[in-house]
Amino acid sequence: MTPKPILAAFGQALAEAWAGGAGALLPLGFFAGAAVLVPLGIGTDPDTLRAVGPGILWVALALSSLVTLERIFQADTEDGTLDLWLQTEAPASAIAAAKTMAHFLTAGLPLALLSPLLSLMFLADADATLLVHAAYYAIGGLAFYFWGGVGAALSATVRRGGLLISLIALPLYVPTAIFGALAMTDAPGSQSAPLLLAASALFALAAAPFAMAAALRLAAD
């Protein structure tokens, strides 16, 4: 197996992530906008903001990850590139994982980097915990993008398939969002929540590429 097709798919996906003109700015704007609007709706009580902040940010992160997922495979299906990927020596699962990872690095990782600033809006303590939580958001975001990639692969032949991607991906996001939000609280079970969050991400990395590959083969038939 030669790595050239995998590297080529990764590079192509990096370019495609900015092809729409907004790149990472669109999910960043959605993420920040969703977080900013919540305090306006629930008030400014400090205890309330601290209690709901982590959960709100996880929901906003999950929804923001859906914004650019439609781009991952749709163009390849329309211009015939998908057929070429499937004819290479590289496994289709590796190519799908490379393209998804590229989209995570360009659109998902910036969301995690923005999360400490948004956490301060919910009156989180300005200490090293913010960096730990940013790492949690990055791990959870990786799981979101890979599960979302499954929805993107299944809807690769559907024009404007954003709604279909959401319907497929959101149920798969639930365990990651639960473990991620729990890891940021002092509730019972919070001590093991980071390990469960990491496990959910590893499971997504292991299982989602094969599901994407199977869906892409169906799309190419």
C-alpha positions in Angstrom: 0.0 0.0 0.0 1.4 3.4 -0.9 0.6 6.4 1.2 0.5 8.8 -1.7 -3.3 8.6 -2.3 -3.9 9.2 1.5 -1.6 12.2 1.5 -3.2 13.5 -1.6 -6.7 13.2 -0.2 -5.6 14.9 3.0 -4.1 17.8 1.0 -7.2 18.1 -1.2 -9.4 18.2 1.9 -7.3 21.0 3.4 -7.9 23.0 0.2 -11.6 22.2 0.1 -12.1 23.3 3.7 -11.4 26.9 2.5 -13.0 26.6 -0.9 -16.3 28.2 0.2 -14.5 31.4 1.1 -15.2 31.2 4.9 -13.2 28.2 5.9 -13.1 27.8 9.6 -14.7 31.2 10.2 -18.3 29.9 9.6 -18.2 27.2 12.3 -16.3 29.6 14.6 -19.0 32.3 14.1 -21.8 29.7 14.7 -20.0 28.5 17.9 -19.5 32.0 19.3 -22.9 33.2 18.3 -24.7 30.2 20.0 -22.7 30.8 23.2 -23.2 34.5 23.3 -27.0 34.3 22.8 -27.5 31.9 25.8 -26.7 34.4 28.6 -29.1 36.8 26.9 -31.9 34.3 27.3 -31.3 32.8 30.7 -30.1 35.9 32.6 -26.8 36.8 34.2 -27.1 34.9 37.5 -23.5 33.7 38.2 -24.5 30.3 39.6 -26.8 29.6 36.7 -24.2 30.5 34.1 -21.6 28.3 35.8 -24.0 25.4 35.9 -25.2 25.5 32.3 -22.0 26.7 30.7 -20.3 23.4 30.0 -23.5 21.8 28.6 -24.3 24.8 26.4 -20.8 24.8 24.9 -20.9 21.1 24.2 -24.2 21.5 22.4 -22.9 24.5 20.5 -19.7 22.5 19.6 -21.8 19.6 18.3 -24.0 21.8 16.1 -21.0 23.8 14.9 -19.3 20.7 13.7 -22.1 20.0 11.3 -21.7 23.3 9.4 -18.9 22.2 7.0 -19.4 18.5 6.9 -21.4 18.6 3.7 -18.2 19.5 1.9 -16.2 16.5 2.8 -17.3 14.0 0.1 -19.9 15.7 -2.0 -17.6 17.4 -4.5 -15.7 14.1 -5.0 -18.9 12.4 -5.8 -20.0 15.0 -8.3 -16.7 15.3 -10.3 -15.8 11.6 -10.3 -12.8 11.9 -7.9 -14.5 9.4 -5.6 -14.2 6.7 -8.3 -10.5 7.4 -8.6 -10.0 7.2 -4.8 -11.7 3.8 -4.7 -9.5 2.5 -7.5 -6.2 3.3 -5.7 -4.3 0.8 -3.6 -5.0 2.7 -0.4 -8.0 1.5 1.6 -11.1 3.6 1.2 -11.3 3.8 5.0 -7.9 5.5 5.2 -8.8 8.0 2.5 -12.1 8.8 4.3 -10.2 9.2 7.6 -7.6 11.5 6.0 -10.2 13.8 4.5 -12.2 13.9 7.8 -9.1 14.6 9.8 -8.2 17.5 7.5 -11.6 19.0 8.0 -11.3 18.6 11.8 -7.9 20.4 11.8 -9.2 23.3 9.8 -12.7 23.7 11.3 -12.9 21.6 14.5 -9.6 22.4 16.2 -10.2 26.2 16.1 -13.5 25.6 18.0 -11.6 23.9 20.8 -9.0 26.7 20.9 -11.9 29.3 21.1 -13.6 27.4 24.0 -11.5 28.9 26.9 -12.6 32.4 25.9 -16.3 31.4 25.7 -16.0 29.6 29.0 -15.0 32.9 30.6 -18.4 34.2 29.4 -20.0 31.6 31.6 -17.9 32.8 34.6 -15.5 29.8 34.5 -12.4 30.2 36.7 -9.5 31.7 34.8 -6.9 29.1 35.6 -5.2 26.0 34.1 -8.6 24.2 34.1 -9.5 26.2 31.0 -6.7 24.5 29.1 -7.8 21.0 30.3 -11.3 21.7 29.2 -10.1 22.9 25.8 -8.4 19.5 25.5 -11.7 17.9 26.3 -13.4 19.9 23.6 -10.7 18.9 21.1 -11.1 15.2 21.9 -14.9 15.5 21.7 -14.7 17.6 18.5 -12.7 14.8 16.9 -15.4 12.3 17.7 -18.0 14.7 16.4 -16.3 15.1 13.1 -15.7 11.4 12.5 -19.3 10.5 13.3 -20.4 13.4 11.2 -18.2 12.1 8.4 -20.4 9.0 8.4 -23.5 11.2 7.8 -21.6 13.1 5.1 -20.6 9.8 3.4 -24.2 8.5 3.5 -25.5 11.8 2.0 -22.7 12.3 -0.5 -25.1 11.9 -3.5 -27.8 14.2 -2.0 -27.8 17.8 -3.0 -27.9 20.1 0.1 -27.8 17.1 2.4 -27.0 19.1 5.5 -30.3 18.1 7.1 -29.8 14.5 6.4 -26.3 14.7 7.9 -27.7 16.2 11.0 -30.4 13.5 11.4 -27.7 10.8 11.0 -24.9 12.3 13.1 -26.7 13.9 16.1 -27.8 10.6 17.7 -24.2 9.4 17.4 -23.0 12.6 19.2 -25.0 12.0 22.3 -22.5 9.8 24.3 -19.6 12.1 23.6 -21.6 15.2 24.6 -22.7 13.5 27.8 -19.2 12.4 28.8 -17.7 15.7 27.9 -20.2 17.8 29.9 -19.9 15.4 32.8 -16.1 15.7 32.8 -16.4 19.4 33.5 -18.6 19.1 36.6 -18.3 17.8 40.1 -21.3 15.4 39.7 -21.1 11.7 40.6 -19.1 9.9 37.9 -17.2 13.0 36.8 -13.9 11.5 37.7 -14.2 8.7 35.2 -15.9 10.9 32.5 -12.6 12.0 30.9 -11.6 8.4 30.3 -15.1 7.6 28.8 -14.8 10.7 26.6 -11.4 9.5 25.3 -12.9 6.0 24.8 -15.8 7.5 22.8 -13.3 9.4 20.6 -11.1 6.3 20.1 -14.2 4.3 19.1 -15.2 6.9 16.6 -11.6 6.9 15.1 -11.8 3.1 14.9 -15.3 2.5 13.6 -16.3 5.6 11.6 -13.7 5.3 8.8 -15.0 1.8 7.9 -18.6 3.0 8.0 -17.6 6.0 5.7 -15.9 3.6 3.3 -18.9 1.4 3.0 -21.2 4.4 2.4 -18.8 5.8 -0.2 -18.7 2.5 -2.1 -22.5 2.6 -2.2 -22.4 6.1 -3.4 -20.0 5.2 -6.2 -22.2 2.3 -7.5 
